[in-house]
Amino acid sequence: MDEISPLPSSQRLRKCFRSLRPAMCWRWVRRHVVTACALLIVLIVLTLVFSAEAQGSSLLPELSGLKPLSSKAKQADAGKPSNFTTGTTGTTGTSVQVASGVVAASPFKVPDTEPPRSQFLPVFLEEEVLQRNTYPIKLIPTFDGQWTVDDPTQAVFYIVCCGPLDRMLHLPLRTPERPYLCYDCDAVLAIDRLEGGCWQNCADIWALLSRRDFMFASSDLRYWDKGNDSALPLPGVTYAHHYPRPEKLQALRVPPSNPPRYFLTFQGLWNVGKGGTCFVRLNMAAILNSTNKLPKALKNSAGEPLPLPTKSYEPPSDVFISIAGETHNLKEQRNYYSLFDSAYSLVLHGHGRWSYRLMECLSGGAIPVIMAEGWSLPFQELIDWEQISVQRPESMGLDPQGLVESLTRDPERIAATRKRVAEVFEKHLGTYQSRLTAMLRAAALWKQDWREREKGTLRMLADAFAVQRPDKVLSYLQSATKPPEAGTTS
């Protein structure tokens, strides 16, 4: 039988199929198709190999010479969106974790360009705000650039002192996009009346809370109910309290060492919270035996007495926790600001949920261990607090040993977290201007998505009241002017 030509022309191939030997034709087709596929695969493999070698050789010198970013490189890199999605890789090639246990990433939730300046400036400051000499909000007109306007209709935020309530209700209506920012400057808003279960006799409060042209700025959005850490918060943002003053923190700051001098620190009084709402400090003082005058009993979360421990806990030598009812009863005191040269420092619920110690801790470069349930942390619209802090339940005040042992001693994780602590403090907390800028940016992000953000706040309860007793709510709103027509600014 004659062999078919290895490379037949198309004419021969057609003739072959018209011949009486179709089996031989199909055999030829299969043989050459398989050969062509094999050659194609070989070419692809060779291409990938050469490409990988070329890429690898170009990367090797760069990887071998990696160094920490210079300050200029950090500034140039700070605004890149990629920083907000990528993690950090350790020396072993695995992802580095921060102290909280999450993968190390940028501590900033949004780049510096978000939101645009036009969405939070300029603002209008009412006269009462400017007269509050102890509050930094009055400094806004002194900042470079156009921060304020004289015409409230041109302002993104109309900043007012929160109270009295009747004055708030008589302010003319604005829009949710250009709202009143009710700043907590110790004006008597009396919203804490809700803590007693006020419903029918609090129509004035519900009327204010139902207004979408109001949002709040406070150091604790749940301040109205100090005994309920699950209470609905006010609609708005948490700011960093103005005490301690930034200049004081800078003057008293002890530069952090590497490695830090301490592992965990705290020195202070066992404030039990307004009305006896938290006993985390008292319990730790008793179990650590750090006071010359012990409390009569430990307390559970409900304030019920528990027996004092028969044996105190002796922490490791690099842990210093000293708590008493009064300063003169402390068994040992050390230089206060030197205690923040520590891997961690406790930020404990005291008279209220928020604490001065958060700013002191961050200024000193220590990782805050926050034990204050129900506290919405400052500027959480901007700051990823998991990257710079550790949170523990207040119940761990009854187990100081478990608390200490729950904190990682991994130097790489501690260093990664402390680095992020320093970055956040420098950008958002180191000066009054940076704090006020952060407050306005956080408020702008909140109002961008106000319909969604208000769902878990007291405003929903106000809406429920309005449905049940709309007559009372509306009576408090009748003095306000009508909202602007569509397309106008107010």
C-alpha positions in Angstrom: 0.0 0.0 0.0 1.5 3.4 -1.0 2.2 6.0 1.7 0.5 9.3 1.5 2.9 12.3 1.0 3.8 13.7 4.4 2.9 17.3 3.3 0.1 16.9 0.7 -1.4 19.9 -1.0 -5.0 20.8 -0.3 -5.8 19.2 -3.7 -4.3 15.9 -2.8 -6.1 16.0 0.6 -9.4 16.5 -1.1 -8.6 13.7 -3.5 -7.6 11.5 -0.6 -11.0 11.9 1.0 -12.7 11.2 -2.3 -10.7 8.0 -2.7 -11.6 4.6 -1.4 -9.2 4.8 1.6 -10.8 7.2 4.1 -9.2 5.4 7.1 -5.7 6.2 5.9 -6.6 9.9 5.4 -8.0 10.2 9.0 -4.8 8.6 10.3 -2.7 11.2 8.6 -4.8 14.1 10.0 -4.6 12.8 13.6 -0.8 12.3 13.3 -0.2 15.9 12.1 -2.7 17.5 14.5 -1.0 15.8 17.5 2.4 16.9 16.2 1.3 20.5 15.8 -0.2 20.6 19.4 2.9 19.2 20.9 5.1 21.9 19.2 2.7 24.6 20.4 2.9 23.4 24.0 6.7 23.3 23.9 6.8 26.9 22.6 4.5 28.2 25.3 6.6 26.5 28.1 9.8 27.9 26.7 8.3 31.4 26.5 7.1 31.3 30.2 10.5 30.0 31.4 12.5 32.8 29.7 10.0 35.4 30.9 10.1 34.2 34.5 13.9 34.2 34.5 14.1 37.7 33.1 11.6 39.0 35.7 13.3 37.3 38.6 16.7 38.6 37.7 15.3 42.2 37.6 13.7 41.8 41.0 16.5 40.2 42.9 18.7 43.3 43.4 15.6 45.3 44.5 14.5 42.8 47.1 18.0 42.3 48.5 18.4 46.1 49.1 15.0 46.9 50.8 15.3 49.6 53.5 12.7 51.4 55.6 11.1 54.4 53.8 12.7 57.7 54.3 10.5 60.5 55.5 10.3 61.9 52.0 9.4 58.5 50.6 6.7 58.1 53.2 5.1 61.5 52.3 5.2 60.6 48.6 3.7 57.2 49.3 1.0 58.4 51.8 -1.6 59.3 49.2 -1.5 56.2 47.1 -4.7 54.2 47.2 -2.8 50.9 47.2 -1.6 51.6 50.7 -5.1 51.1 51.9 -5.5 47.6 50.6 -2.2 45.9 50.9 -0.7 44.2 54.0 2.9 44.1 55.3 5.2 41.1 54.7 7.7 40.1 57.3 11.3 38.8 57.0 10.1 35.2 56.6 7.9 36.1 53.7 4.6 35.7 55.7 2.2 38.5 56.4 3.0 40.5 59.5 0.3 40.9 62.2 -0.2 43.8 64.5 -0.9 43.5 68.2 -4.6 43.0 67.8 -4.0 39.9 65.6 -5.1 41.4 62.3 -2.8 41.5 59.3 -0.7 44.7 59.3 -2.0 47.3 56.8 -2.5 51.0 56.6 -4.0 52.5 59.8 -5.8 55.0 57.6 -9.2 54.0 56.2 -9.1 56.7 53.5 -6.4 58.5 51.6 -5.6 62.2 52.4 -7.6 63.3 49.4 -10.9 61.9 50.8 -13.2 63.6 51.4 -12.4 66.6 49.2 -11.9 69.8 51.1 -15.0 71.3 49.6 -17.1 68.7 51.5 -16.0 69.8 54.9 -15.0 73.4 54.5 -15.8 76.3 55.0 -17.8 76.3 58.2 -19.8 78.8 60.1 -19.2 79.2 63.8 -22.0 80.6 66.0 -21.0 83.3 68.5 -21.4 81.0 71.5 -18.8 78.7 70.1 -16.3 81.5 69.7 -16.9 82.6 73.4 -15.9 79.2 74.7 -12.3 80.0 75.6 -11.4 76.6 76.9 -12.4 74.8 73.7 -10.2 74.6 70.6 -13.1 74.9 68.2 -12.7 78.7 68.6 -9.2 78.4 66.9 -10.6 77.5 63.5 -10.7 81.1 62.2 -7.0 81.4 62.9 -6.0 78.6 60.6 -4.5 79.4 57.2 -6.9 79.2 54.3 -10.6 79.8 54.1 -11.9 77.8 57.0 -14.9 80.0 57.9 -17.5 82.1 56.3 -19.7 84.9 57.7 -22.7 83.8 55.7 -24.2 80.5 57.1 -25.9 79.7 53.8 -22.4 79.3 52.3 -21.1 76.9 55.0 -20.8 73.2 54.7 -21.2 72.8 58.5 -23.0 75.3 60.8 -21.2 74.6 64.1 -23.2 75.2 67.3 -22.8 74.4 71.0 -25.0 71.5 72.0 -27.6 73.2 74.1 -29.8 74.4 75.5 -32.3 72.2 73.9 -35.0 74.8 73.3 -32.4 77.0 71.4 -31.5 74.1 69.2 -35.1 73.5 68.2 -35.6 77.1 67.2 -32.7 77.1 64.7 -33.9 77.4 61.1 -33.9 74.2 59.0 -30.9 73.2 56.9 -30.3 70.1 54.9 -28.6 66.8 55.7 -25.9 67.6 53.2 -25.2 71.0 55.0 -26.2 70.2 58.6 -25.7 71.7 62.0 -22.7 70.1 63.7 -23.7 70.1 67.4 -20.4 70.4 69.2 -20.2 69.1 72.8 -18.9 72.2 74.7 -20.6 71.6 78.0 -23.8 73.3 77.1 -26.8 71.7 78.8 -28.6 69.7 76.2 -30.3 67.5 78.9 -30.5 64.6 76.6 -29.4 62.3 79.5 -33.1 62.5 80.6 -33.5 59.6 78.2 -31.5 57.4 80.6 -34.4 57.1 82.9 -36.6 55.6 80.2 -38.2 58.9 79.4 -40.7 58.6 76.5 -43.9 60.6 76.8 -42.3 63.5 78.6 -39.3 63.9 76.2 -41.0 65.1 73.1 -38.5 68.0 72.8 -35.6 65.6 72.7 -37.2 63.3 70.1 -38.0 66.4 68.0 -34.4 67.4 67.9 -33.2 63.9 67.2 -35.7 63.5 64.3 -34.2 66.4 62.5 -31.9 65.2 59.7 -30.2 68.6 59.6 -28.5 67.9 62.9 -25.5 65.7 63.6 -23.4 65.5 66.8 -19.8 65.6 67.7 -18.9 64.3 71.1 -16.1 62.4 73.0 -18.7 59.7 73.8 -21.8 59.3 71.6 -23.4 57.2 74.3 -22.8 59.7 77.1 -26.5 60.0 77.6 -26.7 56.5 79.1 -23.5 55.7 81.0 -24.9 52.5 82.5 -25.8 50.8 79.2 -22.9 50.1 76.9 -25.3 48.9 74.2 -27.4 52.1 74.2 -28.1 53.6 70.8 -25.5 56.4 70.1 -26.2 59.9 68.9 -26.1 60.3 65.2 -22.7 61.8 64.5 -18.9 61.4 65.1 -16.6 60.9 68.1 -13.8 63.4 68.4 -10.6 63.3 70.4 -11.2 65.3 73.6 -9.2 68.5 73.8 -7.5 67.4 77.1 -4.7 66.9 77.6 -3.6 69.8 75.5 -1.2 68.8 72.6 1.4 71.3 73.8 1.4 69.7 77.2 1.8 66.2 75.8 4.7 67.4 73.7 6.4 69.1 76.6 6.1 66.1 79.0 6.6 63.3 76.4 9.3 60.8 77.1 10.8 59.7 73.8 10.0 56.0 73.3 12.9 53.6 73.4 13.4 50.5 71.2 12.7 48.0 72.7 10.4 49.8 75.1 11.3 50.0 78.7 8.0 48.3 79.9 5.6 45.7 78.6 2.4 47.0 80.1 1.7 50.0 82.4 -1.0 52.0 84.2 -1.0 54.4 87.1 -4.1 56.1 88.4 -7.2 56.1 90.6 -10.0 53.5 90.7 -12.8 55.8 89.4 -15.8 53.6 89.3 -17.8 55.5 86.7 -20.6 57.9 87.2 -23.2 56.3 89.4 -21.0 53.2 89.9 -21.2 52.0 86.3 -17.8 50.4 85.9 -15.4 48.6 88.4 -12.5 47.5 86.1 -10.0 49.7 87.9 -11.2 48.8 91.4 -11.0 45.1 90.7 -7.5 45.3 89.3 -6.3 47.4 92.3 -7.6 44.7 94.7 -6.2 41.7 92.8 -2.9 43.3 92.2 -2.7 44.6 95.8 -1.4 47.9 94.5 -3.0 50.0 97.2 -2.5 50.6 100.9 -6.2 50.7 101.4 -8.1 47.8 99.7 -11.7 48.2 98.7 -14.3 46.4 100.7 -15.1 44.0 97.9 -14.7 43.2 94.3 -17.6 44.1 92.0 -19.2 42.3 89.1 -20.5 44.2 86.1 -23.9 44.8 87.8 -22.1 46.3 90.9 -22.9 43.3 93.1 -20.1 42.5 95.6 -17.7 39.7 95.2 -15.3 38.4 97.9 -11.8 39.8 97.9 -9.1 37.5 96.6 -7.2 35.5 99.1 -4.0 35.7 97.0 -2.8 38.7 94.9 -1.3 38.4 91.4 2.3 39.2 91.0 2.9 40.4 87.4 6.2 40.1 85.5 8.9 42.6 86.3 8.2 44.6 83.1 4.6 45.2 84.0 3.8 48.1 86.3 0.1 48.7 87.3 -0.5 50.9 90.3 -4.1 51.7 91.2 -5.7 53.1 94.4 -8.8 55.0 95.6 -6.7 58.0 96.4 -3.2 59.0 95.3 -1.6 58.9 98.7 -2.7 55.2 99.0 -0.7 54.1 96.0 2.0 51.7 97.2 4.3 52.8 94.5 4.4 55.8 92.1 6.7 56.4 89.1 7.2 59.2 86.7 3.8 59.3 85.0 4.9 60.1 81.4 7.8 57.7 81.5 5.2 54.9 81.9 4.2 55.4 78.2 7.7 54.1 77.1 5.9 50.8 77.0 4.8 48.2 74.5 1.3 48.6 75.9 -0.6 50.9 78.2 -4.0 50.5 79.7 -6.9 52.8 78.8 -9.5 52.0 81.4 -13.1 53.1 81.8 -13.0 55.7 84.5 -15.7 58.3 85.4 -16.8 57.8 81.8 -16.1 55.6 78.8 -13.6 58.1 77.2 -10.3 58.7 78.9 -7.5 61.3 78.8 -5.1 58.4 78.7 -5.9 57.5 75.1 -4.1 60.7 73.9 -1.3 60.3 76.5 -0.8 56.7 75.4 -0.6 57.5 71.7 1.6 60.5 72.3 4.1 58.3 74.1 4.1 55.7 71.4 2.5 52.9 73.5 -0.2 50.6 72.1 -3.4 51.4 73.9 -5.2 48.4 75.5 -8.7 49.8 75.6 -11.1 48.4 78.3 -14.1 50.7 77.9 -17.1 48.9 76.4 -19.6 51.0 74.4 -17.0 53.7 73.5 -17.0 54.6 69.8 -13.4 55.5 69.3 -12.4 58.9 67.9 -12.4 59.5 64.2 -13.3 55.9 63.4 -14.3 57.0 59.9 -10.7 57.8 59.3 -8.7 55.5 61.6 -8.5 51.7 61.6 -8.2 51.2 65.3 -7.5 47.5 64.9 -4.2 48.6 63.4 -3.1 50.7 66.4 -4.8 49.3 69.5 -6.0 46.2 71.4 -9.5 46.0 72.9 -10.3 43.8 75.9 -13.6 43.4 77.8 -13.9 45.2 81.2 -14.5 41.8 82.8 -10.8 41.1 82.4 -10.3 43.5 85.3 -11.1 40.4 87.4 -8.3 38.5 85.7 -5.2 40.7 85.4 -3.0 37.6 84.8 -5.2 36.6 81.8 -5.1 40.1 80.5 -1.3 40.3 80.6 -0.9 36.9 79.0 -3.4 37.7 76.3 -1.1 40.4 74.9 1.5 39.3 72.3 5.2 39.7 73.2 6.3 39.2 69.6 8.7 42.1 69.0 7.9 42.2 65.3 4.1 42.6 65.9 4.8 45.2 68.7 7.1 47.2 66.5 4.7 47.2 63.6 1.9 48.4 65.8 3.9 51.1 67.5 5.0 52.4 64.1 1.4 52.8 63.1 0.6 54.5 66.5 3.2 57.1 65.7 1.9 57.7 62.2 -1.7 58.2 63.4 -0.8 60.5 66.2 1.3 62.6 63.9 -1.3 62.9 61.2 -4.6 63.3 63.2 -3.8 64.0 66.9 -0.6 65.9 67.4 -2.1 69.4 67.2 -5.5 71.1 67.6 -5.6 71.8 63.9 -5.0 68.2 63.0 -7.7 67.1 65.5 -10.2 69.6 64.2 -9.4 68.7 60.6 -10.0 65.1 61.5 -13.3 65.9 63.1 -14.6 67.8 60.1 -13.3 65.1 57.7 -15.0 62.4 59.8 -18.2 64.4 59.9 -18.1 64.8 56.1 -17.7 61.1 55.6 -20.6 60.5 58.0 -23.0 62.8 56.2 -22.0 61.4 52.8 -23.8 58.2 53.8 -26.1 59.6 56.4 -29.1 57.5 55.5 -27.2 54.3 56.2 -25.2 55.5 59.1 -28.2 56.8 61.1 -29.9 53.4 61.2 -28.1 52.3 64.4 -28.6 55.6 66.2 -31.1 57.3 68.5 -32.7 58.9 65.4 -34.4 55.6 64.7 -36.0 55.7 68.2 -37.0 59.3 67.5 -38.7 58.2 64.3 -40.6 55.5 66.3 -41.8 58.2 68.7 -42.9 60.5 65.9 -45.0 57.7 64.5 -46.7 57.1 67.8 -47.0 60.8 68.9 -46.5 62.9 65.8 -48.5 65.8 67.2 -46.0 66.4 70.1 -43.0 66.1 67.8 -44.4 68.5 65.2 -45.3 71.1 67.8 -41.6 71.5 68.6 -40.8 71.9 64.9 -43.4 74.4 64.0 -41.2 77.3 64.9 -38.5 76.3 62.4 -38.7 77.7 58.9 -39.6 75.6 55.9 -36.8 73.6 54.3 -35.4 75.1 51.1 -36.8 74.4 47.7 -35.0 71.8 45.6 -31.8 73.3 44.0 -31.3 76.0 46.6 -28.6 76.1 49.4 -29.4 76.6 53.0 
